[in-house]
Amino acid sequence: MANLAQVIAGSTEVAFAAIVGAVTWSEYAVGFILPALLGNIIGGVMFVAVLNHAHVEQEL
């Protein structure tokens, strides 16, 4: 696997790290939430596009 972060599940771990002071809140937001959210959005759009394309391709 590519070992990519999932924004919802991984957020609990990194938020806890920010709460206890292991990372700063800006590191949490910019270093984890933003990249994970963007990656999840891009991956989700691509996944749905491939599924929709396969569905339409079968009908043609």
C-alpha positions as CSV (number, residue, x, y, z in Angstrom):
1,M,0.0,0.0,0.0
2,A,1.0,3.6,-0.4
3,N,0.6,4.3,3.3
4,L,-1.6,7.5,2.6
5,A,-3.5,9.2,5.4
6,Q,-7.2,9.2,5.6
7,V,-8.4,12.6,6.8
8,I,-11.1,11.5,9.3
9,A,-9.5,8.5,10.9
10,G,-6.0,10.0,11.0
11,S,-7.2,13.3,12.3
12,T,-7.9,11.8,15.8
13,E,-4.3,10.7,16.2
14,V,-2.8,14.0,15.0
15,A,-5.3,16.1,17.0
16,F,-4.4,14.2,20.1
17,A,-0.7,14.9,19.4
18,A,-1.6,18.6,19.0
19,I,-3.6,18.6,22.3
20,V,-0.7,17.1,24.3
21,G,1.8,19.4,22.6
22,A,3.7,16.9,20.5
23,V,3.0,18.9,17.4
24,T,1.7,22.5,16.9
25,W,-1.8,23.3,15.8
26,S,-0.4,24.8,12.6
27,E,1.5,21.6,11.9
28,Y,-1.7,19.7,12.4
29,A,-3.7,22.0,10.0
30,V,-1.1,22.6,7.3
31,G,1.0,19.5,7.6
32,F,-1.8,16.9,8.0
33,I,-5.4,18.1,7.5
34,L,-4.8,20.1,4.3
35,P,-2.7,17.5,2.4
36,A,-4.9,14.6,3.6
37,L,-8.1,16.4,2.7
38,L,-6.9,17.3,-0.8
39,G,-5.6,13.8,-1.4
40,N,-9.0,12.3,-0.2
41,I,-10.9,14.7,-2.5
42,I,-8.8,14.0,-5.5
43,G,-8.8,10.2,-4.8
44,G,-12.6,10.2,-4.2
45,V,-13.3,12.1,-7.4
46,M,-11.1,9.8,-9.4
47,F,-12.7,6.7,-7.9
48,V,-16.2,7.9,-8.6
49,A,-15.2,8.9,-12.1
50,V,-13.8,5.4,-12.9
51,L,-16.9,3.7,-11.5
52,N,-19.2,6.0,-13.5
53,H,-17.1,5.5,-16.7
54,A,-17.2,1.7,-16.3
55,H,-21.0,1.8,-15.8
56,V,-21.6,4.0,-18.9
57,E,-19.1,1.9,-20.9
58,Q,-21.0,-1.3,-20.2
59,E,-24.2,0.3,-21.5
60,L,-22.6,1.4,-24.8
